[in-house]
Amino acid sequence: MHALIIEDESLIAMAIEDALRGCGFTSFDFAASADEAVEAAERRCPDLITADVELRSGCGIATVQSICSEQPIPVIFITGSPGEVRIRMPGHAMVEKPFSADHIMDATRLTLDSRNG
């Protein structure tokens, strides 16, 4: 499975990657900005997107909305701005920073299980 990790802090992106590997993901694209994320999703459609809300260049919520406008892709917001997700993207999975690998693994399993019925 392939994941797109939208995160502008490289150490956090690597921690997310490690947790997703524990869920069976084997390939990854990393994006530190909104533009990079859209380009990565166009190159290869991910099976899952993780996104921070506050990026140095762009907004993770607007980026996800743009990427997912053509086809639904499971999304987990991994953010220190949970209120913004609750207001603008209610019902989406969310993991608050700081997080543990178990938090990401649990959210990933729930998100993928709900998609698969």
C-alpha positions in Angstrom: 0.0 0.0 0.0 1.1 3.6 -0.7 0.7 6.6 1.6 1.1 10.3 1.1 2.5 12.0 4.2 1.9 15.8 4.2 4.1 17.1 7.0 6.7 20.0 7.0 8.7 18.6 9.9 11.0 15.8 8.6 11.3 14.1 12.0 7.6 13.9 12.4 7.2 12.6 8.9 9.7 9.8 9.6 7.8 8.9 12.8 4.5 8.7 10.8 6.3 6.6 8.1 7.5 4.1 10.8 4.0 3.8 12.3 2.4 3.3 8.8 5.0 0.6 8.0 3.6 -1.2 11.0 0.2 -1.2 9.3 1.5 -2.7 6.1 2.4 0.4 4.0 5.4 -0.2 1.8 5.8 2.9 -0.2 5.6 6.6 0.6 5.6 10.1 -0.9 6.4 13.0 1.4 5.2 16.5 0.9 6.2 19.6 3.0 3.9 22.0 1.1 0.5 22.1 -0.5 2.0 22.1 -4.0 4.3 19.2 -3.4 1.3 17.2 -2.0 -0.9 17.8 -5.0 1.9 16.9 -7.4 2.7 13.7 -5.4 -1.0 12.6 -5.5 -1.2 13.3 -9.2 1.9 11.1 -9.8 0.6 8.2 -7.7 -2.7 8.0 -6.1 -2.2 7.1 -2.4 -4.2 4.5 -0.5 -4.0 6.8 2.5 -3.2 10.4 3.2 -1.9 11.8 6.5 -1.9 15.5 6.7 -0.8 18.2 9.1 -3.2 21.3 9.2 -0.6 24.0 9.5 2.1 23.8 6.8 4.8 26.4 6.2 3.5 26.7 2.6 -0.3 26.1 2.5 -3.0 24.6 4.5 -3.3 20.8 5.0 -7.1 20.9 5.0 -7.4 22.8 1.7 -4.8 20.5 0.2 -6.7 17.4 1.2 -9.9 18.9 -0.2 -8.2 19.6 -3.5 -6.6 16.1 -3.7 -9.8 14.3 -2.7 -12.2 16.3 -5.0 -11.7 13.9 -7.8 -11.9 10.6 -5.8 -12.3 9.8 -2.2 -9.1 8.8 -0.4 -8.9 7.9 3.3 -7.4 10.8 5.3 -6.0 11.0 8.8 -5.1 14.5 10.1 -2.1 14.5 12.4 -2.1 17.9 13.9 -1.6 20.2 16.8 -4.7 22.1 15.6 -7.6 19.7 16.3 -10.2 22.4 16.6 -9.6 23.4 13.0 -10.2 19.8 11.8 -13.3 19.4 13.9 -14.8 22.6 12.4 -13.8 22.2 8.8 -13.6 18.4 8.3 -15.9 16.9 10.8 -16.0 13.1 10.8 -12.4 12.7 9.6 -9.9 10.7 11.6 -7.5 12.8 13.6 -4.5 12.2 15.8 -3.3 15.0 18.0 0.3 16.0 18.3 2.3 14.9 20.3 1.4 11.3 19.3 2.7 7.8 19.7 3.0 5.2 17.0 0.1 3.3 18.5 -2.2 6.3 18.1 -1.3 6.4 14.3 -1.6 2.7 13.9 -5.0 2.6 15.7 -6.3 5.5 13.6 -5.0 3.9 10.4 -6.7 0.6 11.1 -10.0 2.2 12.0 -9.9 4.4 8.9 -9.1 1.6 6.5 -11.6 -0.8 8.2 -14.4 1.8 7.8 -13.6 2.2 4.2 -13.6 -1.5 3.5 -16.9 -1.9 5.2 
